Amino acid sequence: MALANILPDYYKKRGRQAQRGQLWVEFFGEARVAEATSPPRLEAFFAHLGAQDFSSAHIQRILGVGKAGLQRAWRRGEIAGAPISQAST
């Protein structure tokens, strides 16, 4: 399943989190969850956010929105596993 199909459902009613979630969708586009959450892709996303002058704390909040959205999708049976662990963020 594409990340872009999962995250908007999670963050669409969450105010500031919607802006953070949109950063995930803009960066990963239609990438499937397994591809988007691979360590190299997450590291590239982290570097991309850092290049936009986001503080480390803001980057952690952005990563947290994606993690929460993926965990929600897993709990609902939409994906086979919650692929982002605490160590990834």
Jmol script that loads the backbone (N, CA, C; Angstrom):
load data "model"
ATOM      1  N   MET A   1       0.848  -1.176   0.000  1.00  0.00           N
ATOM      2  CA  MET A   1       0.000   0.000   0.000  1.00  0.00           C
ATOM      3  C   MET A   1       0.897   1.245   0.000  1.00  0.00           C
ATOM      4  N   ALA A   2       0.474   2.263  -0.717  1.00  0.00           N
ATOM      5  CA  ALA A   2       1.248   3.499  -0.794  1.00  0.00           C
ATOM      6  C   ALA A   2       1.094   4.312   0.489  1.00  0.00           C
ATOM      7  N   LEU A   3       2.191   4.892   0.913  1.00  0.00           N
ATOM      8  CA  LEU A   3       2.187   5.748   2.095  1.00  0.00           C
ATOM      9  C   LEU A   3       1.184   6.883   1.924  1.00  0.00           C
ATOM     10  N   ALA A   4       1.069   7.407   0.718  1.00  0.00           N
ATOM     11  CA  ALA A   4       0.149   8.516   0.441  1.00  0.00           C
ATOM     12  C   ALA A   4      -1.319   8.114   0.627  1.00  0.00           C
ATOM     13  N   ASN A   5      -1.601   6.824   0.658  1.00  0.00           N
ATOM     14  CA  ASN A   5      -2.968   6.361   0.900  1.00  0.00           C
ATOM     15  C   ASN A   5      -3.271   6.190   2.380  1.00  0.00           C
ATOM     16  N   ILE A   6      -2.240   6.123   3.203  1.00  0.00           N
ATOM     17  CA  ILE A   6      -2.414   5.864   4.628  1.00  0.00           C
ATOM     18  C   ILE A   6      -2.396   7.149   5.453  1.00  0.00           C
ATOM     19  N   LEU A   7      -1.381   7.958   5.267  1.00  0.00           N
ATOM     20  CA  LEU A   7      -1.183   9.105   6.152  1.00  0.00           C
ATOM     21  C   LEU A   7      -2.273  10.164   6.095  1.00  0.00           C
ATOM     22  N   PRO A   8      -2.776  10.540   4.928  1.00  0.00           N
ATOM     23  CA  PRO A   8      -3.818  11.584   4.942  1.00  0.00           C
ATOM     24  C   PRO A   8      -5.034  11.209   5.774  1.00  0.00           C
ATOM     25  N   ASP A   9      -5.410   9.948   5.791  1.00  0.00           N
ATOM     26  CA  ASP A   9      -6.545   9.522   6.597  1.00  0.00           C
ATOM     27  C   ASP A   9      -6.276   9.762   8.080  1.00  0.00           C
ATOM     28  N   TYR A  10      -5.034   9.591   8.494  1.00  0.00           N
ATOM     29  CA  TYR A  10      -4.675   9.795   9.896  1.00  0.00           C
ATOM     30  C   TYR A  10      -4.665  11.280  10.269  1.00  0.00           C
ATOM     31  N   TYR A  11      -4.041  12.086   9.455  1.00  0.00           N
ATOM     32  CA  TYR A  11      -3.808  13.466   9.883  1.00  0.00           C
ATOM     33  C   TYR A  11      -4.802  14.491   9.365  1.00  0.00           C
ATOM     34  N   LYS A  12      -5.775  14.111   8.569  1.00  0.00           N
ATOM     35  CA  LYS A  12      -6.638  15.099   7.929  1.00  0.00           C
ATOM     36  C   LYS A  12      -7.424  15.972   8.909  1.00  0.00           C
ATOM     37  N   LYS A  13      -7.654  15.509  10.132  1.00  0.00           N
ATOM     38  CA  LYS A  13      -8.411  16.290  11.108  1.00  0.00           C
ATOM     39  C   LYS A  13      -7.543  16.710  12.290  1.00  0.00           C
ATOM     40  N   ARG A  14      -6.241  16.783  12.106  1.00  0.00           N
ATOM     41  CA  ARG A  14      -5.355  17.021  13.227  1.00  0.00           C
ATOM     42  C   ARG A  14      -4.567  18.328  13.137  1.00  0.00           C
ATOM     43  N   GLY A  15      -5.087  19.339  12.516  1.00  0.00           N
ATOM     44  CA  GLY A  15      -4.480  20.668  12.515  1.00  0.00           C
ATOM     45  C   GLY A  15      -3.033  20.698  12.086  1.00  0.00           C
ATOM     46  N   ARG A  16      -2.153  21.099  13.000  1.00  0.00           N
ATOM     47  CA  ARG A  16      -0.733  21.236  12.678  1.00  0.00           C
ATOM     48  C   ARG A  16      -0.126  19.915  12.242  1.00  0.00           C
ATOM     49  N   GLN A  17      -0.651  18.822  12.741  1.00  0.00           N
ATOM     50  CA  GLN A  17      -0.133  17.530  12.320  1.00  0.00           C
ATOM     51  C   GLN A  17      -0.378  17.310  10.837  1.00  0.00           C
ATOM     52  N   ALA A  18      -1.417  17.910  10.303  1.00  0.00           N
ATOM     53  CA  ALA A  18      -1.699  17.772   8.873  1.00  0.00           C
ATOM     54  C   ALA A  18      -0.561  18.350   8.054  1.00  0.00           C
ATOM     55  N   GLN A  19      -0.027  19.469   8.468  1.00  0.00           N
ATOM     56  CA  GLN A  19       1.106  20.064   7.755  1.00  0.00           C
ATOM     57  C   GLN A  19       2.325  19.158   7.836  1.00  0.00           C
ATOM     58  N   ARG A  20       2.542  18.578   8.996  1.00  0.00           N
ATOM     59  CA  ARG A  20       3.679  17.666   9.163  1.00  0.00           C
ATOM     60  C   ARG A  20       3.483  16.393   8.347  1.00  0.00           C
ATOM     61  N   GLY A  21       2.293  15.870   8.335  1.00  0.00           N
ATOM     62  CA  GLY A  21       2.009  14.674   7.556  1.00  0.00           C
ATOM     63  C   GLY A  21       2.148  14.922   6.065  1.00  0.00           C
ATOM     64  N   GLN A  22       1.775  16.116   5.639  1.00  0.00           N
ATOM     65  CA  GLN A  22       1.883  16.456   4.225  1.00  0.00           C
ATOM     66  C   GLN A  22       3.340  16.432   3.765  1.00  0.00           C
ATOM     67  N   LEU A  23       4.269  16.749   4.657  1.00  0.00           N
ATOM     68  CA  LEU A  23       5.693  16.679   4.304  1.00  0.00           C
ATOM     69  C   LEU A  23       6.091  15.256   3.947  1.00  0.00           C
ATOM     70  N   TRP A  24       5.520  14.278   4.644  1.00  0.00           N
ATOM     71  CA  TRP A  24       5.772  12.875   4.312  1.00  0.00           C
ATOM     72  C   TRP A  24       5.279  12.571   2.899  1.00  0.00           C
ATOM     73  N   VAL A  25       4.049  12.961   2.620  1.00  0.00           N
ATOM     74  CA  VAL A  25       3.432  12.656   1.329  1.00  0.00           C
ATOM     75  C   VAL A  25       4.187  13.357   0.194  1.00  0.00           C
ATOM     76  N   GLU A  26       4.573  14.599   0.409  1.00  0.00           N
ATOM     77  CA  GLU A  26       5.316  15.328  -0.623  1.00  0.00           C
ATOM     78  C   GLU A  26       6.658  14.673  -0.919  1.00  0.00           C
ATOM     79  N   PHE A  27       7.340  14.210   0.107  1.00  0.00           N
ATOM     80  CA  PHE A  27       8.664  13.611  -0.107  1.00  0.00           C
ATOM     81  C   PHE A  27       8.561  12.217  -0.722  1.00  0.00           C
ATOM     82  N   PHE A  28       7.696  11.383  -0.178  1.00  0.00           N
ATOM     83  CA  PHE A  28       7.648   9.985  -0.605  1.00  0.00           C
ATOM     84  C   PHE A  28       6.705   9.727  -1.771  1.00  0.00           C
ATOM     85  N   GLY A  29       5.802  10.644  -2.048  1.00  0.00           N
ATOM     86  CA  GLY A  29       4.884  10.476  -3.167  1.00  0.00           C
ATOM     87  C   GLY A  29       4.095   9.182  -3.059  1.00  0.00           C
ATOM     88  N   GLU A  30       4.126   8.396  -4.093  1.00  0.00           N
ATOM     89  CA  GLU A  30       3.356   7.144  -4.145  1.00  0.00           C
ATOM     90  C   GLU A  30       4.177   5.929  -3.716  1.00  0.00           C
ATOM     91  N   ALA A  31       5.307   6.153  -3.040  1.00  0.00           N
ATOM     92  CA  ALA A  31       6.134   5.029  -2.587  1.00  0.00           C
ATOM     93  C   ALA A  31       5.331   4.134  -1.648  1.00  0.00           C
ATOM     94  N   ARG A  32       5.542   2.851  -1.791  1.00  0.00           N
ATOM     95  CA  ARG A  32       4.877   1.895  -0.909  1.00  0.00           C
ATOM     96  C   ARG A  32       5.479   2.014   0.486  1.00  0.00           C
ATOM     97  N   VAL A  33       4.721   1.606   1.483  1.00  0.00           N
ATOM     98  CA  VAL A  33       5.150   1.735   2.882  1.00  0.00           C
ATOM     99  C   VAL A  33       6.509   1.084   3.098  1.00  0.00           C
ATOM    100  N   ALA A  34       6.692  -0.135   2.619  1.00  0.00           N
ATOM    101  CA  ALA A  34       7.963  -0.845   2.828  1.00  0.00           C
ATOM    102  C   ALA A  34       9.137  -0.077   2.227  1.00  0.00           C
ATOM    103  N   GLU A  35       8.937   0.508   1.071  1.00  0.00           N
ATOM    104  CA  GLU A  35       9.999   1.279   0.420  1.00  0.00           C
ATOM    105  C   GLU A  35      10.267   2.578   1.181  1.00  0.00           C
ATOM    106  N   ALA A  36       9.205   3.285   1.530  1.00  0.00           N
ATOM    107  CA  ALA A  36       9.352   4.585   2.184  1.00  0.00           C
ATOM    108  C   ALA A  36       9.973   4.465   3.570  1.00  0.00           C
ATOM    109  N   THR A  37       9.742   3.363   4.245  1.00  0.00           N
ATOM    110  CA  THR A  37      10.227   3.224   5.614  1.00  0.00           C
ATOM    111  C   THR A  37      11.533   2.441   5.709  1.00  0.00           C
ATOM    112  N   SER A  38      12.176   2.198   4.582  1.00  0.00           N
ATOM    113  CA  SER A  38      13.489   1.552   4.638  1.00  0.00           C
ATOM    114  C   SER A  38      14.483   2.550   5.240  1.00  0.00           C
ATOM    115  N   PRO A  39      15.474   2.054   5.967  1.00  0.00           N
ATOM    116  CA  PRO A  39      16.424   2.989   6.591  1.00  0.00           C
ATOM    117  C   PRO A  39      17.044   4.015   5.636  1.00  0.00           C
ATOM    118  N   PRO A  40      17.471   3.626   4.426  1.00  0.00           N
ATOM    119  CA  PRO A  40      18.046   4.644   3.545  1.00  0.00           C
ATOM    120  C   PRO A  40      17.052   5.750   3.155  1.00  0.00           C
ATOM    121  N   ARG A  41      15.797   5.355   2.914  1.00  0.00           N
ATOM    122  CA  ARG A  41      14.792   6.365   2.546  1.00  0.00           C
ATOM    123  C   ARG A  41      14.455   7.273   3.721  1.00  0.00           C
ATOM    124  N   LEU A  42      14.365   6.710   4.933  1.00  0.00           N
ATOM    125  CA  LEU A  42      14.087   7.538   6.108  1.00  0.00           C
ATOM    126  C   LEU A  42      15.251   8.487   6.383  1.00  0.00           C
ATOM    127  N   GLU A  43      16.472   8.011   6.186  1.00  0.00           N
ATOM    128  CA  GLU A  43      17.642   8.881   6.366  1.00  0.00           C
ATOM    129  C   GLU A  43      17.630  10.006   5.343  1.00  0.00           C
ATOM    130  N   ALA A  44      17.230   9.700   4.107  1.00  0.00           N
ATOM    131  CA  ALA A  44      17.139  10.738   3.081  1.00  0.00           C
ATOM    132  C   ALA A  44      16.062  11.761   3.445  1.00  0.00           C
ATOM    133  N   PHE A  45      14.956  11.286   3.993  1.00  0.00           N
ATOM    134  CA  PHE A  45      13.882  12.180   4.431  1.00  0.00           C
ATOM    135  C   PHE A  45      14.371  13.077   5.561  1.00  0.00           C
ATOM    136  N   PHE A  46      15.073  12.491   6.512  1.00  0.00           N
ATOM    137  CA  PHE A  46      15.624  13.251   7.627  1.00  0.00           C
ATOM    138  C   PHE A  46      16.574  14.336   7.109  1.00  0.00           C
ATOM    139  N   ALA A  47      17.444  13.981   6.167  1.00  0.00           N
ATOM    140  CA  ALA A  47      18.372  14.955   5.581  1.00  0.00           C
ATOM    141  C   ALA A  47      17.615  16.045   4.825  1.00  0.00           C
ATOM    142  N   HIS A  48      16.581  15.654   4.117  1.00  0.00           N
ATOM    143  CA  HIS A  48      15.749  16.606   3.378  1.00  0.00           C
ATOM    144  C   HIS A  48      15.120  17.627   4.326  1.00  0.00           C
ATOM    145  N   LEU A  49      14.610  17.142   5.444  1.00  0.00           N
ATOM    146  CA  LEU A  49      14.001  18.044   6.423  1.00  0.00           C
ATOM    147  C   LEU A  49      15.053  18.955   7.047  1.00  0.00           C
ATOM    148  N   GLY A  50      16.218  18.398   7.333  1.00  0.00           N
ATOM    149  CA  GLY A  50      17.298  19.199   7.894  1.00  0.00           C
ATOM    150  C   GLY A  50      17.750  20.296   6.941  1.00  0.00           C
ATOM    151  N   ALA A  51      17.722  20.011   5.649  1.00  0.00           N
ATOM    152  CA  ALA A  51      18.117  21.006   4.646  1.00  0.00           C
ATOM    153  C   ALA A  51      17.114  22.150   4.555  1.00  0.00           C
ATOM    154  N   GLN A  52      15.914  21.944   5.094  1.00  0.00           N
ATOM    155  CA  GLN A  52      14.898  22.995   5.085  1.00  0.00           C
ATOM    156  C   GLN A  52      14.957  23.833   6.364  1.00  0.00           C
ATOM    157  N   ASP A  53      16.015  23.664   7.132  1.00  0.00           N
ATOM    158  CA  ASP A  53      16.240  24.432   8.361  1.00  0.00           C
ATOM    159  C   ASP A  53      15.216  24.169   9.450  1.00  0.00           C
ATOM    160  N   PHE A  54      14.603  22.997   9.453  1.00  0.00           N
ATOM    161  CA  PHE A  54      13.756  22.619  10.579  1.00  0.00           C
ATOM    162  C   PHE A  54      14.667  22.278  11.745  1.00  0.00           C
ATOM    163  N   SER A  55      14.262  22.621  12.934  1.00  0.00           N
ATOM    164  CA  SER A  55      15.040  22.251  14.117  1.00  0.00           C
ATOM    165  C   SER A  55      14.956  20.748  14.327  1.00  0.00           C
ATOM    166  N   SER A  56      15.874  20.213  15.113  1.00  0.00           N
ATOM    167  CA  SER A  56      15.848  18.780  15.412  1.00  0.00           C
ATOM    168  C   SER A  56      14.541  18.390  16.095  1.00  0.00           C
ATOM    169  N   ALA A  57      14.068  19.245  16.991  1.00  0.00           N
ATOM    170  CA  ALA A  57      12.809  18.954  17.685  1.00  0.00           C
ATOM    171  C   ALA A  57      11.637  18.923  16.705  1.00  0.00           C
ATOM    172  N   HIS A  58      11.618  19.837  15.750  1.00  0.00           N
ATOM    173  CA  HIS A  58      10.534  19.855  14.769  1.00  0.00           C
ATOM    174  C   HIS A  58      10.609  18.616  13.880  1.00  0.00           C
ATOM    175  N   ILE A  59      11.810  18.234  13.500  1.00  0.00           N
ATOM    176  CA  ILE A  59      11.974  17.029  12.681  1.00  0.00           C
ATOM    177  C   ILE A  59      11.458  15.808  13.439  1.00  0.00           C
ATOM    178  N   GLN A  60      11.729  15.729  14.723  1.00  0.00           N
ATOM    179  CA  GLN A  60      11.230  14.610  15.521  1.00  0.00           C
ATOM    180  C   GLN A  60       9.705  14.593  15.547  1.00  0.00           C
ATOM    181  N   ARG A  61       9.086  15.764  15.611  1.00  0.00           N
ATOM    182  CA  ARG A  61       7.615  15.827  15.592  1.00  0.00           C
ATOM    183  C   ARG A  61       7.077  15.388  14.225  1.00  0.00           C
ATOM    184  N   ILE A  62       7.756  15.776  13.162  1.00  0.00           N
ATOM    185  CA  ILE A  62       7.351  15.360  11.810  1.00  0.00           C
ATOM    186  C   ILE A  62       7.444  13.835  11.692  1.00  0.00           C
ATOM    187  N   LEU A  63       8.555  13.279  12.162  1.00  0.00           N
ATOM    188  CA  LEU A  63       8.715  11.820  12.118  1.00  0.00           C
ATOM    189  C   LEU A  63       7.662  11.137  12.983  1.00  0.00           C
ATOM    190  N   GLY A  64       7.326  11.752  14.109  1.00  0.00           N
ATOM    191  CA  GLY A  64       6.313  11.183  15.003  1.00  0.00           C
ATOM    192  C   GLY A  64       4.941  11.090  14.370  1.00  0.00           C
ATOM    193  N   VAL A  65       4.592  12.064  13.546  1.00  0.00           N
ATOM    194  CA  VAL A  65       3.293  12.030  12.858  1.00  0.00           C
ATOM    195  C   VAL A  65       3.243  10.837  11.902  1.00  0.00           C
ATOM    196  N   GLY A  66       4.317  10.623  11.162  1.00  0.00           N
ATOM    197  CA  GLY A  66       4.347   9.475  10.254  1.00  0.00           C
ATOM    198  C   GLY A  66       4.281   8.167  11.011  1.00  0.00           C
ATOM    199  N   LYS A  67       5.042   8.086  12.088  1.00  0.00           N
ATOM    200  CA  LYS A  67       5.049   6.872  12.901  1.00  0.00           C
ATOM    201  C   LYS A  67       3.655   6.588  13.454  1.00  0.00           C
ATOM    202  N   ALA A  68       3.001   7.605  13.986  1.00  0.00           N
ATOM    203  CA  ALA A  68       1.662   7.422  14.551  1.00  0.00           C
ATOM    204  C   ALA A  68       0.667   6.994  13.478  1.00  0.00           C
ATOM    205  N   GLY A  69       0.760   7.583  12.306  1.00  0.00           N
ATOM    206  CA  GLY A  69      -0.138   7.212  11.217  1.00  0.00           C
ATOM    207  C   GLY A  69       0.058   5.771  10.774  1.00  0.00           C
ATOM    208  N   LEU A  70       1.316   5.333  10.717  1.00  0.00           N
ATOM    209  CA  LEU A  70       1.600   3.955  10.329  1.00  0.00           C
ATOM    210  C   LEU A  70       1.160   2.969  11.406  1.00  0.00           C
ATOM    211  N   GLN A  71       1.354   3.326  12.660  1.00  0.00           N
ATOM    212  CA  GLN A  71       0.896   2.443  13.736  1.00  0.00           C
ATOM    213  C   GLN A  71      -0.625   2.320  13.726  1.00  0.00           C
ATOM    214  N   ARG A  72      -1.304   3.411  13.453  1.00  0.00           N
ATOM    215  CA  ARG A  72      -2.768   3.375  13.371  1.00  0.00           C
ATOM    216  C   ARG A  72      -3.218   2.460  12.237  1.00  0.00           C
ATOM    217  N   ALA A  73      -2.557   2.582  11.088  1.00  0.00           N
ATOM    218  CA  ALA A  73      -2.905   1.732   9.943  1.00  0.00           C
ATOM    219  C   ALA A  73      -2.675   0.256  10.281  1.00  0.00           C
ATOM    220  N   TRP A  74      -1.613  -0.026  11.009  1.00  0.00           N
ATOM    221  CA  TRP A  74      -1.333  -1.406  11.421  1.00  0.00           C
ATOM    222  C   TRP A  74      -2.407  -1.920  12.372  1.00  0.00           C
ATOM    223  N   ARG A  75      -2.780  -1.097  13.365  1.00  0.00           N
ATOM    224  CA  ARG A  75      -3.811  -1.523  14.322  1.00  0.00           C
ATOM    225  C   ARG A  75      -5.144  -1.772  13.625  1.00  0.00           C
ATOM    226  N   ARG A  76      -5.401  -1.064  12.551  1.00  0.00           N
ATOM    227  CA  ARG A  76      -6.657  -1.235  11.808  1.00  0.00           C
ATOM    228  C   ARG A  76      -6.572  -2.352  10.771  1.00  0.00           C
ATOM    229  N   GLY A  77      -5.430  -3.006  10.646  1.00  0.00           N
ATOM    230  CA  GLY A  77      -5.261  -4.095   9.690  1.00  0.00           C
ATOM    231  C   GLY A  77      -5.048  -3.634   8.263  1.00  0.00           C
ATOM    232  N   GLU A  78      -4.685  -2.383   8.068  1.00  0.00           N
ATOM    233  CA  GLU A  78      -4.480  -1.851   6.722  1.00  0.00           C
ATOM    234  C   GLU A  78      -3.100  -2.188   6.167  1.00  0.00           C
ATOM    235  N   ILE A  79      -2.141  -2.413   7.056  1.00  0.00           N
ATOM    236  CA  ILE A  79      -0.803  -2.834   6.649  1.00  0.00           C
ATOM    237  C   ILE A  79      -0.382  -3.989   7.546  1.00  0.00           C
ATOM    238  N   ALA A  80       0.590  -4.774   7.076  1.00  0.00           N
ATOM    239  CA  ALA A  80       0.984  -5.989   7.779  1.00  0.00           C
ATOM    240  C   ALA A  80       1.770  -5.739   9.059  1.00  0.00           C
ATOM    241  N   GLY A  81       2.420  -4.598   9.155  1.00  0.00           N
ATOM    242  CA  GLY A  81       3.216  -4.307  10.344  1.00  0.00           C
ATOM    243  C   GLY A  81       3.453  -2.822  10.472  1.00  0.00           C
ATOM    244  N   ALA A  82       3.806  -2.394  11.674  1.00  0.00           N
ATOM    245  CA  ALA A  82       4.169  -0.999  11.909  1.00  0.00           C
ATOM    246  C   ALA A  82       5.676  -0.909  11.728  1.00  0.00           C
ATOM    247  N   PRO A  83       6.144  -0.483  10.566  1.00  0.00           N
ATOM    248  CA  PRO A  83       7.560  -0.627  10.220  1.00  0.00           C
ATOM    249  C   PRO A  83       8.517   0.373  10.850  1.00  0.00           C
ATOM    250  N   ILE A  84       8.019   1.389  11.547  1.00  0.00           N
ATOM    251  CA  ILE A  84       8.929   2.367  12.127  1.00  0.00           C
ATOM    252  C   ILE A  84       8.998   2.132  13.625  1.00  0.00           C
ATOM    253  N   SER A  85      10.191   1.799  14.079  1.00  0.00           N
ATOM    254  CA  SER A  85      10.379   1.596  15.512  1.00  0.00           C
ATOM    255  C   SER A  85      10.890   2.880  16.143  1.00  0.00           C
ATOM    256  N   GLN A  86      10.934   2.932  17.443  1.00  0.00           N
ATOM    257  CA  GLN A  86      11.446   4.100  18.149  1.00  0.00           C
ATOM    258  C   GLN A  86      12.885   4.383  17.725  1.00  0.00           C
ATOM    259  N   ALA A  87      13.660   3.348  17.456  1.00  0.00           N
ATOM    260  CA  ALA A  87      15.048   3.535  17.065  1.00  0.00           C
ATOM    261  C   ALA A  87      15.175   4.253  15.736  1.00  0.00           C
ATOM    262  N   SER A  88      14.153   4.165  14.884  1.00  0.00           N
ATOM    263  CA  SER A  88      14.207   4.812  13.573  1.00  0.00           C
ATOM    264  C   SER A  88      13.994   6.295  13.671  1.00  0.00           C
ATOM    265  N   THR A  89      13.323   6.741  14.699  1.00  0.00           N
ATOM    266  CA  THR A  89      12.987   8.157  14.799  1.00  0.00           C
ATOM    267  C   THR A  89      13.933   8.816  15.671  1.00  0.00           C
TER     268      THR A  89
END
end "model"
wireframe off; spacefill off
backbone 0.3
color backbone group
